[in-house]
Amino acid sequence: MDSSVFSVLLFAVGAAVGSFLNVLAFRYDPDKPIFRRGIIGGRSHCMGCGKTLLWYELIPIVSFVIQRGRCRSCGMRLSIQYPFLEILGGLIAFGIPFITFEVYDVALHRIDGALPLWYFFLVGIFELSAFIYLFISAVDARLTIIPDQSNLLLIVFAGLKIWILTVASIWSDFTGSFVGHYAAIFGFRENILLNHIVAALFGLAFFGIIWGLSRGRAMGMGDVKLAGVTGLLLGWPDTMFALLLAFIVGALFGILLIVRRKKNMKSSVAFGPFVAIGVALIVSCGQKLMDGYFALFP
């Protein structure tokens, strides 16, 4: 199959998953399981007039553009979240295979030109994890809640990732981190499990102290759990940089809202999306960000 066609297919599949996550996020009920019959089954319908949507009204991104962001029946404006999550889903499915290939030096592990099996498992784990972060962001933005079941799924993926890296023996001081060779500066590269446990403890302590000092006003316990799970998934020092970036982006966003008088200093803002943004920045361009930072000190 031609590489460009394959890339388009990857993006289309990711967009479809993003569309499905939209449905899960909008139907999510904190008092009920995520993957229950009522939330997965049932035809999609307009939130305004209740009309059941036809197949050509459900094409990711395309339908939103053709309908100019409105329901064909009642004219109600549709949430921009629909195409936004669909585009992000497409980018996740399209981009992660290439990022994973580079970070884990897959080219050096080819056997007779074929890609190693563990590479496909890692791609699957990272893509599923990224989709979970997408779901968490959508739910947290709507309800300021981070579902515990989502964190549990990320823990499972983190455990699988650690196991694969251990079995495949592809861990070293200079590989296996999204910040590249800079990871060696921050230590804890001798043991994979120890590296990820240290990162998890850092995330829990960092957010836990803020939660404790603010008595839960600055962030919720769900954010603390997510920070710990992120550490278990990303490892050290990637987690440290991802959480720091989350705070920077969150602070800038908060200042923007205050300037536009949409929030004040006492207002609360869902922090889950900013953790997801921090993770996305490190995963997609962590080494380039580090290159840019150290370039400031010639």
N, C-alpha and C positions, 0 to 999 in steps of 0.2 A: 504494500500500500504506500502511495506517495506520502511523504512526511507532512506536507501542507494539509492534505486531506485528513490525515490522522490527527493533526493538531486541531483542526476545525471540529472533528468528532469529539475529541477530548473536551473542548470548550463547551460544545453542545450538551454533552452528558453532565458536565459540571453545572451548567446553567439550569438543567432540569432538576438536579439535586438541590440547588439553591432555591428553586421554585417550591419544591417539596418542603424544604426547611421553613419557608415562609408560612406554609399551611400549618406546620407543627407549632411555630411560634405564635401565630394568631389564635390558634385553638387551644394553646396550652393552658391547663388549669392546675394551679399549685397544689391542689388537694387530691389530684388524681395522677396515675402513672403517665409518663410521656407517651409510650408506645401502646396505647390502649385502642380498642376497636373504634370508639367514637371519634378519636382524633385522626386516625389514619384512614378509616373508611369514610364513605359518604362523598357525594359530588360537591365540587366547589361551586359557590354561589356568591352573588353580589352582596356585600355587607349592607347596602342601602335598600335595594328593592327586593332582595331575596331570590332573584331569578337564577336558575341553574345555568352555569356557564357552559357553552358549547366547546368542542375540542379546539376550534380555531381561535377561541378567546383565551386559551390557556397556553399558547406557545410562548415559552420564555423570551422575554425582552421584546420580541417581534410584535406580539399582541398589544403590549403596552404602548409601543410607538405608533402602531397603526390606529389604535383607538384614542391616541393623544392623551393618554393617562386618565380616561374617563370610562364609565360603564356605558355600553352600547344601548342599554335599555332606559336607565333613569338619568344618565349623565353625571352621576356622582363622581367626584374626583377620586382617583385611586391613589393609594399610598405610594410614595416614591420608593418605599422599602422593597416593593416587588421587583422592579428592575435592578435595584441596587444589589440585593442579595443574589439575584440571578447572575449578574455580571461578576460579582465576587466569586460565586461558585464556579463559573467558567474559568476564571483566572487561577483558582486553586487547582482545578483538574489539569489545566494546561501547564502551569508553572512548576508545580512541585516535583514532577519527574526530572526536570532539568536541574533544579536546585539540588535535589538529593544526589543526582549523578555527580555533580561537581564537589559537593561537600565531603562525600565519602570516597572520592577518588575511584569511582567505579571502573573507569577506563583501565586502571592498573590491575583490576581483578577479572578481566575478561578471560574466558576459556575458549580457545579456538574462535575468537571473535564474538562469542555469545555472551550476553549479559548474565551475571550470576543471579541465582534464584533469590538470594536474600535481598537484592536490590528491589525487586518487585514487592516483596513483603514490606520493606521500609517505606516505599512509595505509598502503598495502601494504608499503612499506619499513619503516616503524616497527613495524607489527604483526609482520612476519616477524622483525625484529630482536628484538622483545620475546619472541617464542616461542623464539628461539635462546638468549636469556638464561635463560629458564625451563628449557630442556634442560640448559644448562651448570650451573645451580644443582642440578638433580636428580642429575646425574652426579657433580659435585664433592662433594656431600653424601654420596654413597654410596662413591665411590672416591678422593676427594681428588685428582682429576685434571680438568683442563680440556682437552678435546679440541682439538688444533690445527685440525682441520677446521671446528670451530665458529667459531673466531677468523677463519679465512679467509672464511667466509660473511659474517661481520660486516664484514670489510674490503670485500667486494664491495658490500654494502648501503650502506656509508658512501660508497663511490665513486659509486654511483648517486644517493644523496641530494645530494652536492656538485654533481654534474652537473645535476640537476633544478633546484636552487636557482639555479645560475648561468644556465641557459637561461631560466628563468622570471623572472629578475630580481626576486626577492622577498626580497632581503637588504638590511638596513640596520642602522644603529646601534641601533634600538629594536625591531626585529622579527626573528623567526627564532631566538629563544632562549627556553628554557623558564623563564628567570628574568625574562623581560620586559625592561622598559626599564633594569633594573639592569645588564644586560650592557654597556651603554655605558660604565659606570664603569671596567670592567676592560680596555678597549681591544681591539685586534686585530679591529676590525669593518669595516675598509676592504676586506678581501679574503677571500672565502669559503674558498679553499684554504689560505691562510696561517693563518686562524683555526683550522681543523681540524688542521693540521699542528702548530701551537703546542700545542693541547690534547693531541695524541697524544704529543708530546715530553714534556709535563708529566707525563702518566700513566706513561710509561716511566721517566722520571727519578725520580719520586716513589716508585713501587713498587720500581724498580731499586735505589735507594739502600738501602731497607729490606732487600731481598733480599741485597744485598752485605754490609751491616753485620752481618746475622744469619747470613750464610753459608747462606742457604736454609732456616733453621729457622723464621723468622717467617712466611714465605710462599714459595710455589713459583714457578718461572719461568713457569708457566701463568698465575698471577695477574698477573705483570708484563706478559705479552703481552696479557692481557685489559684491563688498564688502558690500554695504548697504543691498542688497538683501540677501546675506549670513547671515548677522546679523539677519534679519527678520526671516529667516528659522531656524537657529541654536539656537538663543537666547544667553544670557549672562551667564557665561563667555566663553562659547565654541567658540564663534566667535573671541574673543580676541586671544585665543591660536591658532586657525586655521589660522588666518592672520599672526601671528608671525611665525608660522611654515612655512607658504608660503614664507615669506621673507628669512628665514634661508635656506630653500631648494633652493630658487631662487638664493640667493647669492652664495651658493656652486656650483650650476650649472654654473653660470656666471663665477666664478673663473676657473672652469674646462675648459670652452670654451676659456677663455683668455690664459690659460696655453698651451692649444693645438693650439693656434693661429687661432682659427676659428672665434673669435670675439675680439674686442678691447673695451676700456673703454667707447667709444662713441657709441657703437653698441646697438641697441634695441633688447629686447627679449620679446616674448609674455608672459604676466604674468598670464593670465587666467588659464593655466595648473597648475601653482604653487598654485593658490588659491584652485583649485580642489584637489591637493595633500594635502594641509593643512587641508581641510575639511575631506578628506579620513582618514588621520592620527588620527584626533580627534575622528571621528565617530568609527573607528575600534579599536583604542587602547588608547583613551584619558586618561582613568583612570590609565592604566599601565604606560603611560608616566609621569603622575603626581606622581605616586608612585615612579618611578625611580628618578624624580627630587628631591622630598622631602627626599629621602633616602640619598641624598648627604649631608644633614644637620642633622646628628644624634643628 
